[in-house]
Amino acid sequence: MAGSKPPKCPVCRGPASQQWAPFCSAGCKDRDLLQWLGDGYKIPGPAVSPDQLADHFASDSGRDGED
């Protein structure tokens, strides 16, 4: 597509690398992963306890109608 801008790294906003897509380097890829693991990124909603998760996945309601 003519005139389209190259993708940018979501972490540092530098030019993305095809090897590390959508990031520019292994460093930015690792930094993004650490944000997820360290609660730097959060999905909105109420907190869920490990017991609630276990109950959800143990029940049929957590299987989306599968038998």
N, C-alpha and C positions, 0 to 999 in steps of 0.2 A: 504494500500500500504506500503510495508516494506521499511524502510529507509526514508520515507518522513518526512519533518520537520513540526511541528505543526504550525498552522497559527499564525501570529503576529498581534498585535493591530496596526492599521494604524497611530495612534496618538503617542504612546509612544514606540512602537516596542516590548513591553512585550508580554508574551503569551496571546492569545485571550481566552476569557471565552465564553463557549457555551451560558450562560445566557445573555450576552451582545454582542454577535457576531455582527459584526466582531471585536468589541472592547474588552478590558480586564475588564472594569468597567463602572459604570454609569458616573463616572467623565470624562473618556475619551470620552464617547458617547456625553455627554453634551458639552465638549470642542470642539468636531467636529461640532456639531450643531451651536455653537456660531461662529465658523469660517465662516460657510456659511451665517449666519444672519448678521455678521459684515463685509462682503465683504472680508474676509480673503482668501477665495477661489474665483477664477474668471474663467469663461468660456471665452476663447478667442473669440474676435469679436468686432465689433463696438458697442458702447453704444446705447441703445434704449430708447427713451422717453416713459413715460406712455401713451401719446397720440398715439404714433405709435403702442404700444401694443393693445390699445383699438380699433384702426382702424383695425388692423390685425385680431383680434378675432371677430369683428363685421362683417367682410366681409366673403364671401364664400370661399376665398382663404385660410382662417385659419382653414377650417374644413376638409381638406384632402379628398375632393370629396364626403362628405356626403350630402345627400339631406335634 
